[in-house]
Amino acid sequence: MLQSWVYQSTSLFLRSGFHMFQRTKLCTSLLVAFSGTVALTSMPAHAQNTERVEVTGSRIKRADSEGALPVTVITREQLQGSGATSVAEFVRNISFAAAGNFRPQSGSSAQAYAALNLRGLGADRTLILLDGRRLPKAPFVGSAVDMNSIPMAMVERIEVLTDGASAVYGSDAMAGVVNIVTRKDFTGIELMAGAADPVVKGGDKKEFQATIGLQGEKGGITAGASRSSRGMMFTRDQPWGVTQGVSSFGNNYRTINDAGVPTSGFLAVPGFACNSGGFYKSGTLCAYDFNLVAANEAQISNSAFFAKGHYKIADDWEGYLNTWVSRVESFGRYAPVPATVTIAKDSPNNPTGGTSEVQLRHRFAAAGNRDTFTDNNVYDVLMGVRGSAFGFDIDAGARRTESKYNEIGRGYIVRPIAEQYINDGSYNIRAVRCS
């Protein structure tokens, strides 16, 4: 089984905004009195060097001293102190998104995907921004951003606006907005390595990050690379995995009439030794223990590179470049394929000896486990200029994003072909092997 999705996006943008602010304590203190004196002596020291900042959930820039905003800010120190090895792992444990988040699940068609669901309203109603700009949707789900694709090393802070912001951003911001701000103005070299080996087997973690930054009078650049990985977590190794999984898709049959209506309950296939390879007797049935081989969470790794630079080209203008590349790989495992097939009266595999057609619930253990390998690559380049002219803030540039996702599955079957082989005797259901 091979599946592939490609998402490409190229955009040009131009933003501008006129500076109009309400009269606050700050701006009032800057007014010139009619007597000709300027009321600067009574101002707080920090207000004399006011810088306008962008606010998540608003298109209007304002002074950073104009009061608190309903935005929760998660600093880099908090990210590093959490022990999380990825952005996805950290954000799904914040109080605003404690439930309903899709996480990497072994064997799923989206096993490398991790979503963020604010307030339980859905990942497709939670807007994810990177430096104030939208991130592309994951091509293999098409409705939300894959949080696993965002490199942890390039994050400076995370801003969470839990109020609805659909008036500004649209319906995909009904649950709120998460703005991931990348590192800027970093000077020096930073190296970090870590590992974790849980007491319960599985889920071991490894991570490495390297960041370098150079800053000058007119500009600077910050770049880095990172790699993190988490091992597979098999169900059998977890505390609850000691209980046998009970599936009637083991090796059981029931008789049916010519219209396909069942005329009996399910019974174990006679002549089959239901005592090994995950098969076991459960009353009159031959059940299958899927906990024996299936994994609870997929093995996943993230490799990434990022670079962010800016250069002052005039007094009020600067050019900027922001690029990042991310590769997320995963491996997941499900138990062998379960399927229901119809066995004809004259088939050598018919348990009734030809007196009736039967319906077989079978586990195709001969095909092996269902293994899924995924490879998701994201490439993003943004360049532009920003500045002020005639009382307007202007931001113009271009962005190119490409996301490629490949998925390979092994151990899957084509049910009509399997049914054909069972009916002609090529596949022996009593031995569960091909002859």
Summary of the structure (lengths in Angstrom):
residues: 435
radius of gyration: 29.6
end to end distance: 23.9
largest distance: 111.5
contacts: 1361
relative contact order: 0.15
helix: 15%
strand: 44%
